[in-house]
């Protein structure tokens, strides 16, 4: 299979929508990372997402929709969902909510769980594709399972060329780390830190402290212990560079690449996966990473780095 590279224009949007309507797979940009999209109602299309990525079937997918109204067709809608959707949608927040019995989605999307992970992306190309397609799109990150997430069309093609029908090229992703995932099936629970800082979510919920799901069963995307990994090993909290290593810096340190010399978390998040891809291509055995504060977007950055450094299955 030859993977098409589609332009960000009405012709490209229409071609991408037609591929989805015919059960094919299209990678597309969101504000967080590129997603690998398939029709969430089509069992075969969703099965092909798992096949293309080499993703375990027990790992649920996020469904992308164009609006709050569209989301309400698939999930139960508690008061907290209304508050958070008004504050942060479209944007880098995924809500895990009870699945409506008449949702009509493939059970592969939810890994047979009674809940659905759903979000409304803010990226104009994602919105254009959802409008052209007119339905729910299941879309994990558009990379081989467990590897570094893609923030450009080039990253997608490097990992999935020949396995999917097309990539819709919308340039580099602005946020650069996946969405924050919040469970609302009971007590509001942080299932995955991401592109929306936890502090902002808690403020929107009137300073309600979120439950953290560190030891809970796998019930949302992005919770695998080893994930987001380059080919090289990753060494965290590095204050120097050992022989044979490359250093991914943060703040005013001498490094091979720096997430943000000024210590800006937004810049660091946007650069994270791009810099990991670039350093991995250098062929070093180990990528050492400077310490990063565990505040704001630093929580999401450190979450990705800890999973990248975890023992490989």
Backbone torsions as a table, in degrees:
resi	resn	phi	psi	omega
1	UNK	NA	134.0	175.6
2	UNK	-98.9	126.2	-178.2
3	UNK	-84.0	121.8	178.5
4	UNK	-76.5	145.7	172.2
5	UNK	-109.5	110.6	-172.9
6	UNK	-98.4	141.4	-180.0
7	UNK	-79.6	155.3	175.9
8	UNK	-81.7	77.9	177.0
9	UNK	-152.7	171.0	-177.1
10	UNK	-55.4	-35.7	178.2
11	UNK	-65.3	-44.8	178.6
12	UNK	-64.1	-41.2	178.6
13	UNK	-62.9	-43.9	-179.0
14	UNK	-65.7	-40.7	178.6
15	UNK	-64.2	-43.3	179.2
16	UNK	-62.4	-43.1	178.9
17	UNK	-62.9	-39.3	179.6
18	UNK	-65.0	-38.2	177.3
19	UNK	-62.5	-44.9	178.5
20	UNK	-62.4	-42.3	-178.9
21	UNK	-64.3	-25.7	179.4
22	UNK	-94.5	12.0	176.9
23	UNK	86.2	10.4	179.4
24	UNK	-87.6	178.3	-177.6
25	UNK	-116.0	135.3	179.6
26	UNK	-132.7	124.7	171.3
27	UNK	-83.0	140.1	-176.9
28	UNK	-147.8	154.7	-177.8
29	UNK	-82.1	142.0	163.3
30	UNK	-118.6	177.0	178.3
31	UNK	-66.8	-19.0	-176.9
32	UNK	-91.6	-73.0	175.5
33	UNK	-141.4	175.4	174.1
34	UNK	-74.1	136.3	176.2
35	UNK	-105.1	153.1	175.9
36	UNK	-102.7	103.8	-169.1
37	UNK	-95.5	141.5	170.8
38	UNK	-146.2	159.2	179.4
39	UNK	-62.6	116.4	-175.4
40	UNK	-67.9	-11.7	179.6
41	UNK	-94.9	-6.4	-171.8
42	UNK	-106.8	110.5	-177.4
43	UNK	-55.9	-43.6	-176.6
44	UNK	-67.0	-42.0	179.3
45	UNK	-62.1	-43.5	-179.6
46	UNK	-66.9	-40.0	177.2
47	UNK	-60.5	-35.6	179.5
48	UNK	-69.0	-29.0	174.8
49	UNK	-60.7	-49.3	179.2
50	UNK	-60.7	-40.5	-179.1
51	UNK	-65.5	-46.7	-177.1
52	UNK	-63.0	-37.9	-178.1
53	UNK	-85.3	-19.6	-168.7
54	UNK	67.0	38.4	-173.7
55	UNK	-92.8	137.0	176.8
56	UNK	-60.7	139.3	-176.5
57	UNK	-68.8	-18.4	-179.8
58	UNK	-83.0	0.0	-178.2
59	UNK	-98.1	107.9	-173.8
60	UNK	-66.9	164.7	-178.0
61	UNK	-111.2	158.6	172.9
62	UNK	-91.7	135.7	174.3
63	UNK	-100.3	131.3	179.7
64	UNK	-103.8	131.7	178.3
65	UNK	-131.8	167.0	-171.4
66	UNK	-84.4	-18.8	-171.7
67	UNK	-159.2	167.2	174.3
68	UNK	-60.5	-43.5	179.7
69	UNK	-57.8	-41.3	178.5
70	UNK	-65.7	-39.5	179.5
71	UNK	-61.8	-39.1	-176.8
72	UNK	-66.7	-14.3	175.7
73	UNK	-72.4	-19.8	-171.7
74	UNK	-113.4	-19.7	-174.3
75	UNK	-134.2	155.7	168.9
76	UNK	-68.0	151.9	-167.0
77	UNK	-129.6	87.0	178.4
78	UNK	-73.2	170.6	-177.9
79	UNK	-57.9	-41.6	-178.8
80	UNK	-61.8	-33.2	178.1
81	UNK	-64.4	-39.9	178.5
82	UNK	-63.0	-43.8	179.2
83	UNK	-60.9	-48.4	-175.9
84	UNK	-71.6	-37.7	178.3
85	UNK	-64.8	-41.1	178.3
86	UNK	-64.1	-34.6	-177.3
87	UNK	-81.0	-35.5	-165.2
88	UNK	-129.0	-3.2	177.3
89	UNK	-104.3	140.6	-7.5
90	UNK	-64.9	146.6	179.9
91	UNK	165.0	-176.3	-171.1
92	UNK	-84.4	49.7	177.5
93	UNK	-127.2	126.6	173.5
94	UNK	-108.2	133.3	177.2
95	UNK	-108.0	134.2	174.9
96	UNK	-103.6	114.6	-170.5
97	UNK	-131.3	159.4	177.7
98	UNK	-60.4	132.3	-179.0
99	UNK	-74.2	132.8	175.8
100	UNK	-69.6	140.8	-178.2
101	UNK	-63.6	-23.0	-179.8
102	UNK	-103.3	23.8	-173.5
103	UNK	-64.2	-34.7	177.7
104	UNK	76.4	19.0	179.7
105	UNK	-92.2	157.2	174.7
106	UNK	-63.2	134.6	177.3
107	UNK	-64.0	-17.8	176.1
108	UNK	-64.7	-28.4	-179.3
109	UNK	-61.1	-43.5	-174.8
110	UNK	-95.0	0.9	-173.6
111	UNK	53.8	37.0	179.2
112	UNK	62.8	18.6	173.9
113	UNK	-81.3	159.3	179.5
114	UNK	-83.0	7.0	-178.1
115	UNK	-122.8	162.1	178.7
116	UNK	-130.9	133.8	172.1
117	UNK	-88.4	124.1	-172.7
118	UNK	-143.0	146.0	175.1
119	UNK	-153.4	164.4	175.8
120	UNK	-113.4	106.3	-177.6
121	UNK	-73.1	152.3	-178.5
122	UNK	-94.8	-17.9	-174.4
123	UNK	-61.6	131.4	-177.4
124	UNK	-62.2	-30.7	178.3
125	UNK	-70.9	-41.1	175.8
126	UNK	-61.8	-42.7	178.6
127	UNK	-64.0	-40.0	179.0
128	UNK	-64.8	-40.1	179.0
129	UNK	-66.6	-44.2	179.6
130	UNK	-62.5	-38.0	178.3
131	UNK	-66.6	-42.1	-179.3
132	UNK	-69.0	-35.8	-178.2
133	UNK	-78.4	-41.9	176.0
134	UNK	77.4	25.2	179.6
135	UNK	-157.7	-178.4	-178.7
136	UNK	-78.9	137.8	-178.4
137	UNK	-118.6	117.3	173.0
138	UNK	-77.1	130.1	-173.8
139	UNK	-155.2	97.2	165.1
140	UNK	-77.3	179.0	178.0
141	UNK	-63.5	145.6	-171.7
142	UNK	-89.6	66.8	-179.2
143	UNK	-148.1	159.5	171.6
144	UNK	-56.8	140.2	-173.7
145	UNK	-55.8	132.9	177.1
146	UNK	86.8	-10.2	-177.4
147	UNK	-95.3	178.7	-176.1
148	UNK	-61.2	135.0	179.8
149	UNK	-69.8	151.5	-176.1
150	UNK	-93.4	134.4	175.8
151	UNK	-117.8	3.8	173.7
152	UNK	-140.1	163.3	175.7
153	UNK	-62.8	-33.4	178.6
154	UNK	-62.1	-41.2	177.0
155	UNK	-60.4	-41.9	179.8
156	UNK	-60.7	-49.4	-176.6
157	UNK	-64.8	-34.0	179.3
158	UNK	-63.7	-31.2	-177.0
159	UNK	-99.8	-29.5	-169.9
160	UNK	-125.9	4.7	180.0
161	UNK	-58.2	131.7	-178.1
162	UNK	89.8	-9.9	179.3
163	UNK	-105.4	-16.2	-176.3
164	UNK	-132.4	161.1	-175.3
165	UNK	-73.5	-38.6	-172.1
166	UNK	-160.7	159.3	167.4
167	UNK	-125.8	130.2	177.7
168	UNK	-92.9	111.0	-170.5
169	UNK	-84.1	109.2	177.5
170	UNK	-115.3	21.6	-179.4
171	UNK	80.2	-166.4	-177.2
172	UNK	-78.8	144.4	177.9
173	UNK	-74.7	142.4	-173.3
174	UNK	-80.6	-44.9	-175.4
175	UNK	-76.7	-49.0	169.9
176	UNK	90.4	-11.1	169.8
177	UNK	-128.7	156.8	-174.3
178	UNK	-62.9	169.0	-177.7
179	UNK	-66.2	151.5	167.3
180	UNK	-68.8	134.1	179.2
181	UNK	-112.1	125.9	-178.0
182	UNK	-122.6	125.8	176.8
183	UNK	-88.1	130.0	178.8
184	UNK	-121.5	23.2	175.0
185	UNK	-91.8	68.8	-173.3
186	UNK	117.2	-135.5	179.7
187	UNK	-66.8	131.4	177.3
188	UNK	-54.8	122.7	-170.1
189	UNK	-130.7	130.4	174.4
190	UNK	-77.6	111.7	179.9
191	UNK	-94.1	-27.8	176.3
192	UNK	-158.4	122.4	172.1
193	UNK	-67.8	150.1	-176.9
194	UNK	-161.0	-146.6	-170.8
195	UNK	-70.8	-9.0	173.3
196	UNK	-110.1	116.0	-177.6
197	UNK	-57.8	140.9	-179.3
198	UNK	-58.1	-36.2	-178.4
199	UNK	-60.0	-35.3	179.2
200	UNK	-70.9	-36.8	177.1
201	UNK	-64.6	-46.2	-179.3
202	UNK	-63.9	-37.0	177.5
203	UNK	-64.5	-39.9	179.4
204	UNK	-65.8	-27.7	177.2
205	UNK	-93.4	28.2	177.1
206	UNK	59.5	48.5	176.0
207	UNK	61.7	26.5	174.8
208	UNK	-74.7	124.1	-178.2
209	UNK	-75.7	128.1	-177.4
210	UNK	-76.4	142.6	167.8
211	UNK	-69.8	141.1	179.2
212	UNK	-106.3	135.8	-170.2
213	UNK	-100.9	37.8	-173.3
214	UNK	-58.4	-37.9	-176.4
215	UNK	-110.7	11.1	-179.4
216	UNK	-77.6	160.6	177.1
217	UNK	-62.1	158.0	177.8
218	UNK	-61.8	112.3	-177.4
219	UNK	-139.0	14.0	178.2
220	UNK	-158.1	159.2	177.0
221	UNK	-62.3	156.8	172.0
222	UNK	76.7	18.6	-178.3
223	UNK	-106.1	2.6	177.8
224	UNK	-63.2	141.5	-177.2
225	UNK	-61.8	-43.2	176.4
226	UNK	-105.3	119.5	-173.4
227	UNK	-161.7	162.1	175.1
228	UNK	59.6	29.0	-168.3
229	UNK	-92.9	136.9	169.5
230	UNK	-78.6	176.6	175.2
231	UNK	-68.7	-34.8	177.7
232	UNK	-74.5	156.1	170.3
233	UNK	-69.9	157.7	-178.9
234	UNK	-121.5	128.4	176.8
235	UNK	-113.6	122.4	-174.6
236	UNK	-95.7	167.1	176.6
237	UNK	55.6	38.0	-176.4
238	UNK	-83.5	126.7	176.3
239	UNK	-103.8	-3.0	175.4
240	UNK	-152.4	177.1	-177.9
241	UNK	-117.1	123.0	178.0
242	UNK	-82.8	165.0	179.1
243	UNK	-59.8	134.0	179.0
244	UNK	84.7	1.1	179.9
245	UNK	-102.2	159.7	164.0
246	UNK	-114.5	149.1	-174.6
247	UNK	-112.4	124.6	171.1
248	UNK	-95.5	108.6	-172.4
249	UNK	-92.0	167.3	171.8
250	UNK	-147.6	127.8	-176.6
251	UNK	83.6	-168.1	-173.8
252	UNK	-79.8	71.5	178.0
253	UNK	-127.5	152.1	175.4
254	UNK	-77.1	125.7	-173.4
255	UNK	-152.7	168.5	176.3
256	UNK	-75.5	-41.4	169.6
257	UNK	-141.1	149.5	-176.5
258	UNK	-124.4	127.2	178.9
259	UNK	-60.6	-41.0	175.9
260	UNK	-165.7	104.0	178.5
261	UNK	-57.8	-28.5	-179.6
262	UNK	-85.6	-3.5	-178.5
263	UNK	75.1	27.8	-179.5
264	UNK	-87.7	119.0	-175.2
265	UNK	-66.5	-35.1	179.3
266	UNK	-64.5	-45.5	177.5
267	UNK	-63.4	-40.5	-178.8
268	UNK	-63.5	-44.1	179.5
269	UNK	-63.1	-42.1	-179.5
270	UNK	-63.7	-30.5	-176.3
271	UNK	-91.8	-13.9	-167.3
272	UNK	-53.5	-62.9	-174.4
273	UNK	-69.6	-36.0	178.1
274	UNK	-59.8	-45.6	-179.0
275	UNK	-69.5	-36.8	176.7
276	UNK	-62.8	-42.7	176.0
277	UNK	-57.9	-47.0	-175.8
278	UNK	-65.3	-43.6	-179.3
279	UNK	-70.0	-35.6	178.4
280	UNK	-63.5	-33.1	179.8
281	UNK	-70.5	-15.2	179.1
282	UNK	-72.0	-18.4	177.3
283	UNK	87.7	8.7	178.0
284	UNK	-69.3	153.5	179.1
285	UNK	-75.7	-29.2	-174.4
286	UNK	-137.5	136.2	169.6
287	UNK	-105.0	112.5	175.2
288	UNK	-87.7	144.0	-175.2
289	UNK	-128.6	130.5	177.6
290	UNK	-62.5	155.6	174.0
291	UNK	-60.7	142.7	179.3
292	UNK	-128.8	129.1	-177.8
293	UNK	-58.5	144.7	-176.6
294	UNK	-91.9	55.2	178.9
295	UNK	-135.4	152.4	177.9
296	UNK	53.5	-132.9	179.0
297	UNK	-67.3	-12.7	175.5
298	UNK	-59.8	-29.4	177.5
299	UNK	-63.2	-44.5	179.7
300	UNK	-67.8	-42.4	179.7
301	UNK	-60.9	-47.5	-179.5
302	UNK	-66.8	-34.8	175.9
303	UNK	-59.4	-47.2	-179.9
304	UNK	-64.4	-40.9	-178.2
305	UNK	-68.9	-38.4	177.8
306	UNK	-64.0	-39.6	177.6
307	UNK	-69.4	-35.4	177.1
308	UNK	-65.5	-30.7	-177.6
309	UNK	-89.8	-8.9	-176.2
310	UNK	-65.9	155.2	176.2
311	UNK	-56.2	137.3	-177.3
312	UNK	-79.7	143.4	177.9
313	UNK	-68.4	NA	NA
